[in-house]
Amino acid sequence: MCDSCQTVVATCIFGRLIRALLAYWT
C-alpha cells in the first residue's frame, strides 16, 4: 500500500547497516 514508505525505510536501514559496517571495518 505504502510502497514509497517501505522503500524509504529499507533504504534507511540499509544505509545504517552500511555505516555500521564502515565504522566497524575502519
Secondary structure, DSSP 8 states (H G I E B T S, - for coil): --HHHHHHHHHHHHHHHHHHHHHHH-
